[in-house]
Amino acid sequence: MATQQSKEHHVGEWATLRQTSTEIAEAIFEVAEYDEKKAEAIWEQQGNDEVLFRAFDKTKEDVLTWDGKTVERKNV
């Protein structure tokens, strides 16, 4: 079983490869219960409300990125 630190590191790499904010990637993995196949399916949907709520709860930023596309807090 991976440690929390290795999960975070992997999530960071995963986010970078997919041009996605780390906060969104972390939220995707939380919703997917750290199952990478489920996480990939959620990421492909590009707009899961639960993920976006969680992601914006993790930051004070008003703009995040999902697959290179801008997501604004005011639209969530």
N, C-alpha and C positions, 0 to 999 in steps of 0.2 A: 504494500500500500504506500502510495506517495505521501510525502510530508506536505504540510500546508505550503511551505516555502517552494517546494518543487512544483506544486500545482500552480501557484502564482506565477512562477517563472514560465511554465509551459503556457499558461493562459496569455501571458505577455507576448510570447513568441507567436502564438496562434493569432492574436489580435494584429500584430504587425504584418504577418503574412497576408491577412485578409483586409488590410487597410481599415481597421475597425478600432475605435477607442477601447482602451483597456477596460474602462468601466462597463461598456456594453459587453465585451467578451466575458468579463467576470460574471455579469448578470446572466448571460446565456448559459454559462457553465453551472451556475447555481440552479437555474430553472431545469437544466438537463441532468441535474444531480451528478455532475462531473462525468457523464457518459459522452464521449467524443462524437459518436455517431448521432446522438440526439442533438448535441450542440451544433453540429454541422447542419442538420435539418432546420433547426431554429434560425441559424444564421442565414440560410438560404431564403427564409421567409421575409427577411428584411422589414420588420415592423411589428414584432410581437410586443403588444402593450405591456405585458407583465415585465418583460425584459427592459423596456424603456423606462418604466417607473423605477425599477430597481437601479438601473444605471444612473439615472439622474439623482437618486437618493445618495449615491456614492460621491457626488461632486457638487461643487458650487457653479461649475461651468454651465453656460446657457446653450452651448452647442457641442454636440458629440458627432462622431463619424461612424457610419455603418456601411461597410463595403465601399468606402470612398465617397459616400453620399452624406451630406449634412443633415443632422436631425436636431431640431431646435426644441428646447425645453417647453416653450410656449405652445408647441403643437402636440404635446403629449398629454 
